[in-house]
Amino acid sequence: QVQLVESGGGLVQAGGSLRLSCTAQGTRFRFRDMAWYRQAPGKQRERVATVSVWSTTDYADSVKGRFTISRNDAKNTVDLQMNSLQPEDTAVYFCNYTDALQSGANWGQGTQVTVSS
């Protein structure tokens, strides 16, 4: 069974940075397009960044220019570097396949990011 494990969240002041990391047990990422998602209280889960198997990246407008997604297939990790964090970035962050919202994929516990003003 696939188990996704996210880490690196925490409490940071506005303008600060965090680096999230994701790894998996029971699967390898190397043949899949991967993404980071977030879910704020009372809101739907949204996809914020994607990285293809060729390391092509794409971002939601709300994080473009501030977040950077990357992958290391040798280590089986997908990272999200988050800079210039704002209070509206406060959410639980998850990693998963790019089609996870539609496919009913399993989700990990996520990692909490809290940005204070």
Secondary structure as UniProt FT lines:
FT   STRAND          3..7
FT   STRAND          10..13
FT   TURN            14..15
FT   STRAND          18..25
FT   TURN            30..31
FT   STRAND          34..39
FT   TURN            41..42
FT   STRAND          46..51
FT   TURN            53..54
FT   STRAND          57..59
FT   TURN            61..66
FT   STRAND          67..72
FT   TURN            73..76
FT   STRAND          77..82
FT   HELIX           87..89
FT   STRAND          91..97
FT   TURN            98..99
FT   HELIX           100..103
FT   STRAND          111..116
//
